[in-house]
Amino acid sequence: MFPWVFGFEWQAENLVFLGIFYSVVFAIFATLVVASVRSLKNLGKERDVASISWHDDFAGLPASAKVCRHVITGELEQRTCPNGFDCRTCELHARLSLENALKPSSAYNLRKTEERILGLDMPADRGYHRGHTWVSREHDGTLTVGLDDFAKKIIGKPDFVILPKVGGELEVNGTAWLFEKGGVKSRILSPVEGRVTAVGDGEKDFYLRIKPEKGIDLRHLLRGREIHPWIVREIERLEAMLTAEHIGISLADGGEMVDDLPESYPEVDWDNVFGEMFLES
């Protein structure tokens, strides 16, 4: 029936068959092309939706949760982050980072980098997202993501966690995973973008491993000498929220946060606390 088959003849019925056959082949090919194009468009739309959703949430956060990282370190007196904590697009951050790098004798650069801060384990070799996840670079080019110790104290042991599927795509400040604690559902923001290659359960000190597909750019994460003033400020924000509910967690005498705050203080509006501390308005 085909021209390359021995004995083929250019007869009417053969031509009709070839016409139908190649029409079907073309239709299948065209369908695959259209499906691929639509998939790419939908992926772009999903990323746009994630970005829009995050910026809406960011706009609804209290001013205390939106301060620029350079206010936290004392380099600036007052400034609200205009970029939704994505310092990779911030010209001011680039300029101040360069100035700090060129001033090794400044008080900022001489400030001690600590591993343990007010009873919290905060390894200095990790980058920290403002939503309380940490990121560590692995030798194989992947990124490991986990919850920082401050978040672990706030959440305690979650009732359950919903992790993304291996192969799924994550966006910076999009949802990384969901959790529920004491009937309160909340989400954790992704500190990086890329494809999920493995999932943990938190018990192994990590939740996700991610392979970046656009290169690794972690300039938006807090690190080194920024960690101490940031975590102190976060503890103060938490204290203020709990004090408003007539519950005090004082660290002035050197005390440490308990391991599972919701279990210790079930009367607290944890929906509100989770929302503010994990940047969900």
N, C-alpha and C positions, 0 to 999 in steps of 0.2 A: 504493500500500500504506500510505501515511502520511496522517493526517488533513488535513495542509495541502496535499496533492496533489489537483489538480482531478480530480473523478470518484470520490473515495474514498467507499466505502460501509461502514457499520458492519455488516459481515457476520462470521459466525463465523470464517472462515478468516483474515480480516484481523485480528481480535482476537487470534487465536492467534499470528499473525506478530508483532504488536506486543508481546505478552507475552514471546515468546522474545527479540525484539530488545532490549527494555529490560532484560531479565534479564541478557543478555550485557554490555550497557553498564554495568550496575550492578556486575557481577562484576569487570569490568576496572577500574573506578574503585576498588572496594574493595581489589583486589589492589595497586594503586598506592599507596593510602593505607597499607596494612599494610606494604608494602615500605619506604615512606618512614619510617614509625615505627621499623621494625626497623633501618634504616640509622642513624637518629639514636641509637638505643640502642646499636648496635654501636660507633659513634663514641665514645660516652661510655665504653663498656667498654674500647676501645683506649686512651683517655686514662687511665683508671683503671689499666690494666695497665702503661702507661708510667710512671705515678707510683709504683706499688707496686714495679716493677722498680728504679727509680732509688733509692728509699729503702732497698731491700735492699742495693743496691750501696754506697750511702753508709754504711750501718751497718757494712759489712765493710771499709771503708777504715781505714788506720792513723790514730792520733790526730793525727799531724803533718799529715795531709792535710785534716783536718776543723776546723781552728781558725777561729774567728770572724774576720772581716775587721778588726774593731777590736782584736784582739790583734796582728795583723800590723802595724797602724799605730802600735801602742804605746799606744792609748787604754785598753786593758784588759790586765791581767796574764795572765789565763788564762780561756778560755772555748771550749767546743766548740760549733759551730753547731748549734742544735736544729731548723733548718728546711731542711736539705738545700741550703744556699746560696741559698734563695729569700728574700732579704731583704725582699721586698715585703710579707711577712706578719709581719715581726719588729718588735715594739713597741720593743725596745731600740735597734735600728738607726734607727728613725724619731726616737727621742728624741735619740740621740747626733748624728745628722745635723743636727737642728735646733740643738742646742747649739753644734756646730762653725760653723754658718752665722751664729750670733749672736756668735761670738768671732773676728772677722777678724784680730785681733792675736795670736792663739794661735800657738804654734810649729808646730802642725799645718797651719794655713792659710798660714803664711809659708814652708813647705817648698817648695823649688824643684820645679817640674814639668819632668821631662826627657823628651826625645824618644828618646835613645839611652842605654841602661843596660847597662853591662858588655859593650859590643859588640853589644847587641841593639837592633833598631829597634822601639820601642814608642811610636808616635804618641799624644800625650796627648789628641787630640780623639776618641778611640775609647773605647768601653766594653769591658771585658775580663771574660770568663767564667772561673770558676776551672778549667774544663777546657781552657783555652788556646785559645779562639776569641775573636775581636774582632767588635764590632758598630759599624757606622757608619750614621747616619741620612741618608737621601737626600732631595732636595728634593721628590720625588714621593710621599713618605710611606712608601716601602719601606725595608727595612733590608738592608744588605749585610753578609755574614758571611764571615770568613776565618780562617785559622790565624795565631796570633801567631808572632813570630820565634823565640821559645823552642821552640815545638812544631816549627817547621820544622827547627831544628837537630837535635832529637831524632829526628825521622822521616827527615829527608833527602828524597830523591826516592822516593815510594812506588812499589811495584811495580804496584799498581793501586788505583783508588778507585771505590767504588760510591756514587753520589749519588742522592738521592730524585728522583722524577719531578716535572716541573713540574705544579703543581696539587695536589701532595700536602700534607698538613697535618703540621706539626711542633709538638711540645710542649716547653716549657722542661725541660731535663735529659733529654729523650727522645733517641733516636739521630738525629743530623743526617746523618751519612754514615759509611761503613765504609772502611777501608783495609787493605792488606796490605804488609808490609815484611819481606823476608828470610824469608818463610814464616810470619810472625807476623801474625795477623789481630786488628784492634782496631776500636774505634768512637770517634767524636767526638760529644760531647754538643751538643745544640742550645742555644744561649744565649738564644733567644727562641722565641715561639710565633707561628704564623701559616701562611699558605699560600705555598708555593714558587712564585715567578714566573719565576725564571731560575736556571740553574746555570752555574758556571764550572769550571775545572779546577785552580785553584791557581796555574797559570802566570800568570794575569792578576791575581793577588793577591786573588782572592776565590773562594769556592766556591758560595755561595748568595745569592740575593736573595729576601727574604721580605716579604710584605705582611701586616702585623698586622690581624687582624679583630676585635680587642677593644680597640683603642686601643694606644698605645705606653707601656709602663711598664718602664723600664730601671734601676730602683733597685737591682736585685740585682747589677748589673755594677760591677766596680771601675773607677775612673776617676781622672784627675788625679793628685793626690799620693799616692794609694793604690798606684799602679802600681809605683813604685820599690821600696818595702819588700816588696811581694808577689813581684816577680820575683827579688829577691835571695834571699828565702826559698825560692823554687822551685829556684833554682840550688843552694842549700845542700842541699835534699832530694835532688836528683839526684846531687850529689857524694857524699852519704852512701850512697846506693844503690850507686854505682859503686865507692866505697872498700870497701864490704863484699865486693865481688867482686875486690878487689885491683887496681882500676883507678882512678887519680886524675885528676880534671879540676880543676886548681887555678886559681882566679881571683885569688888573693891578690897575684900579681905583675903584675896587669893583663892577663893573657892572656885570650884570647877563645875561646869554644866553636867547634869546627870545624863545617862546614856539614852534615855527614852523619855523625852519631855511629855508627849501626849499621855503616856501611861502614868506619869507623876502628877500631871495637871489636866485631867480629863474635862474639867469644866471650862477650859479655854476654848475660844472660837478658833479652832485650828484651821478651818476653811479660810479665814481671814489671814491667819499667820502664814500658812503655806502660800497663799496667793501673793502676799507682799514679799516674803523672803525668797520665793522662787520666781519672782517677776511675772506674776500673772494677775492682771488687774480684774 
